[in-house]
């Protein structure tokens, strides 16, 4: 399944937990069972390696093992959106490139974190990442983990830009503390 437009990502797209063995390695048979169970429930896509799947706490080898297994188990029946959480652009680029190689249809990318980040840096980060990506890049606004809040105006700016897959950078978000600001922003998109 190829995702070329945000409109292709609709319906129920659940974040997946990551089945692991006691030693921290990916439980591939558990992942396959989870994917089968989830797809048989009627979902429209899968999100491995997001916050629910503890993607930011897994090593690179385990992350790629998980993503490969999810993509293989999904077998093109639904899109796979890979969660990406890295503290800087170069690492996020590498994660998105690996997601492409492993067959993900899109990447849900958290903003760069650890150091205080202003909105100009958030804009530049998503512009550069989305401009270079071979798959849609979705903005993941999860300030409770990243300590970086993507302001409604920043999201509206990204959503309004044309070319270089920037239009794919923002599709929506879950933000329970300021939902009305984001509803107002949606009307500007």
C-alpha positions as CSV (number, residue, x, y, z in Angstrom):
1,X,0.0,0.0,0.0
2,X,1.4,3.4,-1.0
3,X,0.3,6.5,0.9
4,X,0.8,9.5,-1.3
5,X,-1.8,11.9,0.3
6,X,-3.0,12.6,3.8
7,X,-6.5,11.7,2.7
8,X,-5.2,8.1,2.4
9,X,-4.7,8.1,6.2
10,X,-8.3,7.9,7.5
11,X,-10.2,5.9,10.0
12,X,-8.9,4.1,13.1
13,X,-5.0,4.2,13.2
14,X,-4.1,2.8,16.6
15,X,-0.7,3.1,18.3
16,X,0.6,-0.4,19.0
17,X,2.3,-1.6,22.2
18,X,5.6,-3.3,21.6
19,X,5.7,-6.9,22.7
20,X,9.2,-7.6,24.1
21,X,11.0,-10.6,25.6
22,X,12.4,-10.2,29.2
23,X,15.8,-9.4,27.7
24,X,14.4,-6.4,25.9
25,X,14.5,-7.9,22.4
26,X,11.4,-7.8,20.2
27,X,8.9,-10.6,20.5
28,X,8.3,-11.2,16.8
29,X,5.6,-13.8,17.3
30,X,3.9,-11.6,19.8
31,X,4.1,-8.7,17.3
32,X,2.6,-10.8,14.5
33,X,-0.2,-11.9,16.8
34,X,-0.9,-8.3,17.9
35,X,-0.9,-7.1,14.3
36,X,-3.3,-9.9,13.2
37,X,-5.6,-9.2,16.2
38,X,-5.6,-5.5,15.5
39,X,-6.3,-5.7,11.8
40,X,-9.0,-8.3,12.4
41,X,-10.7,-5.7,14.6
42,X,-11.2,-3.5,11.5
43,X,-8.6,-0.8,11.9
44,X,-7.4,1.3,8.9
45,X,-3.7,1.5,9.8
46,X,-1.1,0.7,12.4
47,X,1.3,3.0,14.4
48,X,4.3,1.1,15.8
49,X,7.1,2.8,17.8
50,X,5.1,5.7,19.0
51,X,4.8,6.7,22.7
52,X,2.5,3.7,23.4
53,X,5.1,1.4,21.8
54,X,7.9,3.0,23.8
55,X,9.8,3.7,20.6
56,X,12.0,6.4,22.2
57,X,13.3,3.9,24.8
58,X,14.2,1.1,22.4
59,X,17.6,0.6,20.8
60,X,18.0,1.0,17.1
61,X,18.2,-2.7,16.4
62,X,15.0,-3.4,18.3
63,X,13.2,-0.5,16.7
64,X,14.0,-1.8,13.2
65,X,13.1,-5.4,14.2
66,X,9.7,-4.2,15.5
67,X,9.0,-2.1,12.4
68,X,10.1,-4.8,10.0
69,X,7.9,-7.3,11.7
70,X,4.9,-5.0,11.8
71,X,5.3,-4.2,8.1
72,X,5.6,-7.9,7.2
73,X,2.7,-8.9,9.3
74,X,0.5,-6.1,7.9
75,X,1.4,-7.3,4.4
76,X,0.0,-4.2,2.7
77,X,-3.5,-4.7,4.1
78,X,-3.3,-1.4,6.0
79,X,-0.8,1.5,6.0
80,X,2.0,1.4,8.7
81,X,3.0,4.8,10.2
82,X,6.3,4.6,12.0
83,X,6.8,6.6,15.1
84,X,10.0,8.7,15.2
85,X,11.4,10.5,18.3
86,X,14.9,11.8,18.0
87,X,16.6,14.9,19.6
88,X,18.0,16.4,16.4
89,X,17.5,16.6,12.6
90,X,20.3,14.2,11.6
91,X,19.0,11.4,13.8
92,X,15.4,12.0,12.7
93,X,16.5,11.9,9.0
94,X,18.2,8.6,9.6
95,X,15.1,7.2,11.3
96,X,12.8,8.3,8.5
97,X,15.2,6.9,5.9
98,X,15.2,3.5,7.8
99,X,11.4,3.6,8.0
100,X,11.3,4.0,4.2
101,X,13.7,1.1,3.7
102,X,11.7,-1.1,6.0
103,X,8.4,-0.4,4.2
104,X,6.6,2.2,6.4
105,X,4.0,4.2,4.5
106,X,4.4,7.4,6.6
107,X,6.3,8.7,9.7
108,X,4.8,10.3,12.7
109,X,7.7,12.5,13.9
110,X,8.1,14.3,17.3
111,X,9.9,17.6,17.2
112,X,13.5,17.8,18.3
113,X,13.7,17.7,22.1
114,X,16.0,17.9,25.1
115,X,17.1,21.6,24.6
116,X,14.5,24.4,24.6
117,X,13.2,24.8,21.0
118,X,11.5,27.8,19.6
119,X,8.8,27.8,16.9
120,X,11.2,28.9,14.2
121,X,13.3,25.8,14.9
122,X,10.2,23.6,14.9
123,X,9.3,25.0,11.5
124,X,12.8,24.5,10.0
125,X,13.0,21.0,11.4
126,X,9.7,19.9,9.8
127,X,10.4,21.8,6.5
128,X,13.8,20.1,6.0
129,X,12.6,16.6,7.1
130,X,9.5,16.6,5.0
131,X,11.3,18.1,2.1
132,X,13.8,15.3,2.0
133,X,11.4,12.4,2.9
134,X,10.2,9.8,0.4
135,X,7.1,9.2,2.6
136,X,4.7,11.6,4.2
137,X,5.9,13.1,7.5
138,X,3.3,13.8,10.1
139,X,3.9,16.2,13.0
140,X,3.6,14.6,16.4
141,X,2.7,17.2,19.0
142,X,3.3,15.5,22.3
143,X,4.7,18.2,24.6
144,X,4.2,16.1,27.8
145,X,7.1,13.9,26.5
146,X,9.2,16.3,24.3
147,X,8.7,19.5,26.3
148,X,8.3,21.2,22.9
149,X,4.9,22.5,22.1
150,X,4.1,23.1,18.4
151,X,1.9,26.2,18.5
152,X,-1.3,26.4,16.4
153,X,0.3,29.2,14.2
154,X,3.3,27.0,13.5
155,X,1.0,24.1,12.5
156,X,-1.1,26.4,10.3
157,X,2.1,27.7,8.6
158,X,3.3,24.1,7.8
159,X,-0.2,23.1,6.6
160,X,-0.4,26.0,4.2
161,X,2.9,25.5,2.5
162,X,3.2,23.9,-1.0
163,X,5.8,21.6,-2.5
164,X,8.4,19.2,-1.3
165,X,5.8,17.1,0.6
166,X,5.3,19.9,3.2
167,X,1.6,19.5,2.7
168,X,2.1,16.1,4.2
169,X,3.7,17.5,7.3
170,X,0.6,18.2,9.4
171,X,-2.6,16.1,9.5
172,X,-3.8,16.5,13.0
173,X,-2.8,15.8,16.6
174,X,-4.1,15.0,20.0
175,X,-3.8,18.0,22.3
176,X,-6.2,17.8,25.2
177,X,-5.0,20.9,27.0
178,X,-5.7,23.4,24.2
179,X,-8.2,21.8,21.8
180,X,-10.1,25.0,20.9
181,X,-6.9,26.7,19.6
182,X,-6.3,23.8,17.3
183,X,-9.9,23.7,16.1
184,X,-9.5,27.4,15.2
185,X,-6.3,26.5,13.4
186,X,-8.0,23.7,11.4
187,X,-10.4,26.3,9.9
188,X,-7.3,28.2,8.6
189,X,-5.9,25.1,6.8
